[in-house]
Amino acid sequence: MSIIAWLVLGLIAGFIASKIVNKTGEGLILDIVLGIAGAIVGGFLATRFLGQSDVTGLNIYSIFVATIGAIIVLLIYHLVFRRRTL
C-alpha cells in the first residue's frame, strides 16, 4: 500500500476506534498514528492467530482489521497514559 493509503486507512480506523473506546477523538494526528499502529497490530493478529490475510488496501476487510487493532492500541494507550494523571 502507498503512504497515502496507509494515512487514510489509519485516519479511518483511528477515528472509528476513538469513537468506540471513549466517544471522542484523540485529535487528528493521534487518531492517524493510533490507526496506523492499529493496522499493523490488527494485521499481525489476523495473520498469526486467525490465519487470515493482513491489511491489503482500502477495503472493508482492511478497515475492520485496522479498527480492531486500533481499539487494542487505544485501550493500551488509555491504560498507560490515563493512570499517570490520577
LUMVEX-43721 format. One record per atom (N, C-alpha, C, O): residue in one letter; y, z, x. Coordinates in steps of 0.1 Angstrom, whole numbers, padded with zeros to 4 digits, always signed. Example, Ala and Ser with C-alpha at 12.3 -4.5 7.8 and 13.67 -1.06 7.14 Angstrom:
2
A-0057+0078+0132 A-0045+0078+0123 A-0033+0078+0132 A-0033+0085+0142 S-0022+0071+0128 S-0011+0071+0137 S+0000+0079+0129 S+0011+0080+0134 
# end
This chain:
86
M-0012+0000+0008 M+0000+0000+0000 M+0012+0000+0009 M+0012+0005+0020 S+0023-0006+0004 S+0035-0006+0011 S+0043+0007+0010 S+0039+0016+0002 I+0052+0009+0019 I+0060+0022+0018 I+0067+0023+0005 I+0068+0034+0000 I+0073+0013+0000 I+0080+0013-0013 I+0070+0018-0024 I+0073+0026-0033 A+0058+0012-0024 A+0048+0016-0034 A+0044+0031-0033 A+0043+0038-0043 W+0043+0036-0021 W+0040+0050-0019 W+0051+0059-0024 W+0049+0069-0030 L+0064+0054-0022 L+0075+0062-0027 L+0076+0062-0042 L+0078+0073-0048 V+0073+0051-0048 V+0073+0050-0062 V+0062+0058-0068 V+0064+0066-0078 L+0050+0057-0063 L+0039+0065-0067 L+0041+0079-0065 L+0038+0088-0074 G+0047+0083-0054 G+0050+0097-0051 G+0060+0103-0061 G+0058+0114-0065 L+0070+0095-0064 L+0080+0099-0073 L+0074+0102-0087 L+0077+0112-0094 I+0066+0092-0092 I+0060+0094-0105 I+0050+0106-0105 I+0051+0114-0114 A+0042+0107-0095 A+0032+0118-0095 A+0039+0131-0093 A+0035+0141-0100 G+0049+0132-0085 G+0056+0144-0083 G+0064+0149-0095 G+0064+0160-0098 F+0070+0139-0102 F+0077+0142-0114 F+0068+0147-0125 F+0070+0158-0131 I+0057+0140-0127 I+0047+0145-0137 I+0041+0158-0134 I+0040+0167-0143 A+0038+0161-0121 A+0032+0173-0117 A+0042+0185-0119 A+0039+0196-0123 S+0055+0182-0115 S+0065+0192-0117 S+0067+0196-0132 S+0069+0208-0135 K+0066+0186-0140 K+0068+0189-0155 K+0056+0197-0160 K+0057+0205-0169 I+0044+0194-0155 I+0032+0201-0159 I+0032+0216-0154 I+0029+0225-0161 V+0035+0218-0141 V+0034+0231-0135 V+0045+0240-0139 V+0042+0252-0143 N+0058+0236-0138 N+0068+0245-0141 N+0079+0240-0151 N+0090+0246-0152 K+0077+0229-0158 K+0086+0224-0168 K+0099+0219-0163 K+0107+0213-0170 T+0102+0221-0150 T+0114+0215-0144 T+0111+0208-0131 T+0101+0212-0125 G+0118+0198-0127 G+0116+0192-0115 G+0120+0200-0103 G+0128+0210-0105 E+0115+0197-0091 E+0119+0204-0079 E+0131+0198-0072 E+0135+0203-0062 G+0135+0186-0077 G+0145+0178-0071 G+0139+0165-0067 G+0127+0164-0064 L+0147+0155-0066 L+0142+0141-0063 L+0134+0141-0050 L+0123+0135-0050 I+0140+0145-0039 I+0134+0144-0026 I+0121+0152-0026 I+0110+0148-0021 L+0121+0165-0031 L+0109+0173-0030 L+0099+0168-0040 L+0087+0169-0036 D+0103+0162-0051 D+0093+0156-0060 D+0086+0144-0053 D+0073+0143-0054 I+0093+0136-0046 I+0087+0125-0039 I+0078+0130-0028 I+0066+0125-0026 V+0082+0140-0020 V+0074+0145-0009 V+0061+0151-0014 V+0050+0149-0009 L+0063+0160-0025 L+0051+0166-0030 L+0042+0156-0037 L+0029+0157-0037 G+0047+0145-0043 G+0039+0135-0049 G+0032+0127-0039 G+0020+0124-0041 I+0038+0123-0028 I+0031+0116-0017 I+0020+0125-0011 I+0009+0120-0009 A+0023+0138-0009 A+0013+0147-0004 A+0002+0148-0014 A-0010+0149-0010 G+0005+0148-0027 G-0005+0149-0037 G-0013+0137-0038 G-0025+0138-0040 A-0007+0125-0035 A-0015+0113-0035 A-0026+0113-0024 A-0037+0109-0025 I-0021+0119-0012 I-0031+0120-0001 I-0042+0130-0004 I-0054+0127-0002 V-0038+0142-0009 V-0048+0152-0013 V-0057+0147-0024 V-0069+0149-0023 G-0051+0141-0034 G-0059+0136-0045 G-0069+0125-0041 G-0080+0125-0045 G-0064+0116-0032 G-0073+0106-0027 G-0084+0111-0019 G-0096+0107-0020 F-0081+0121-0011 F-0091+0128-0003 F-0102+0135-0012 F-0114+0133-0010 L-0097+0142-0022 L-0106+0149-0031 L-0115+0139-0039 L-0127+0141-0041 A-0109+0128-0043 A-0116+0118-0051 A-0127+0111-0043 A-0138+0109-0048 T-0124+0108-0030 T-0135+0102-0022 T-0145+0112-0017 T-0157+0108-0017 R-0141+0124-0014 R-0151+0134-0008 R-0160+0140-0019 R-0172+0141-0017 F-0154+0144-0030 F-0161+0152-0040 F-0166+0144-0052 F-0176+0148-0059 L-0159+0134-0056 L-0162+0126-0068 L-0169+0113-0065 L-0174+0107-0074 G-0168+0108-0052 G-0174+0096-0049 G-0166+0084-0054 G-0171+0073-0055 Q-0154+0086-0058 Q-0146+0075-0063 Q-0137+0070-0052 Q-0136+0075-0041 S-0130+0059-0055 S-0120+0054-0046 S-0108+0062-0045 S-0105+0069-0055 D-0100+0061-0034 D-0088+0068-0034 D-0077+0060-0040 D-0079+0051-0048 V-0064+0064-0037 V-0053+0057-0043 V-0052+0042-0038 V-0053+0040-0026 T-0052+0033-0048 T-0053+0019-0044 T-0041+0011-0047 T-0040-0001-0042 G-0031+0016-0054 G-0019+0009-0057 G-0012+0015-0069 G-0015+0026-0072 L-0003+0008-0074 L+0004+0013-0086 L-0003+0009-0099 L-0001-0001-0105 N-0013+0018-0102 N-0021+0016-0114 N-0024+0030-0120 N-0021+0040-0114 I-0029+0030-0132 I-0031+0042-0139 I-0041+0052-0132 I-0038+0064-0131 Y-0051+0046-0126 Y-0061+0055-0119 Y-0054+0062-0107 Y-0056+0074-0105 S-0046+0054-0099 S-0039+0059-0088 S-0029+0070-0092 S-0027+0080-0085 I-0022+0067-0103 I-0012+0077-0107 I-0019+0090-0112 I-0014+0101-0109 F-0031+0089-0118 F-0039+0100-0122 F-0043+0108-0110 F-0042+0121-0110 V-0049+0102-0100 V-0054+0108-0088 V-0043+0115-0081 V-0044+0126-0076 A-0031+0108-0079 A-0020+0113-0072 A-0014+0125-0080 A-0009+0135-0074 T-0014+0125-0093 T-0008+0136-0101 T-0017+0148-0100 T-0012+0159-0098 I-0030+0146-0100 I-0039+0158-0098 I-0037+0164-0085 I-0036+0176-0083 G-0036+0156-0075 G-0033+0161-0061 G-0020+0168-0060 G-0018+0178-0053 A-0010+0162-0067 A+0004+0168-0066 A+0004+0181-0074 A+0011+0190-0070 I-0004+0183-0084 I-0004+0195-0091 I-0010+0206-0082 I-0005+0217-0081 I-0021+0202-0074 I-0027+0212-0065 I-0017+0215-0054 I-0015+0227-0051 V-0010+0205-0048 V+0000+0208-0038 V+0011+0216-0043 V+0016+0225-0037 L+0016+0214-0056 L+0027+0221-0062 L+0023+0235-0064 L+0031+0245-0062 L+0011+0238-0069 L+0006+0252-0071 L+0006+0259-0058 L+0010+0271-0057 I+0001+0253-0047 I+0001+0259-0034 I+0015+0262-0029 I+0018+0272-0024 Y+0024+0252-0032 Y+0038+0254-0028 Y+0044+0266-0035 Y+0051+0274-0029 H+0041+0267-0048 H+0047+0279-0055 H+0041+0292-0051 H+0048+0302-0050 L+0028+0292-0047 L+0022+0304-0042 L+0028+0309-0029 L+0030+0321-0027 V+0031+0299-0020 V+0036+0302-0007 V+0051+0306-0008 V+0055+0316-0002 F+0059+0298-0014 F+0074+0299-0013 F+0080+0308-0024 F+0091+0313-0022 R+0073+0310-0035 R+0079+0319-0046 R+0076+0333-0043 R+0084+0342-0047 R+0066+0336-0036 R+0063+0350-0033 R+0072+0356-0022 R+0074+0368-0022 R+0078+0348-0014 R+0087+0352-0004 R+0100+0357-0010 R+0107+0366-0004 T+0104+0353-0022 T+0116+0357-0028 T+0115+0370-0036 T+0125+0375-0040 L+0102+0374-0038 L+0100+0386-0046 L+0103+0398-0038 L+0102+0410-0044 
# end
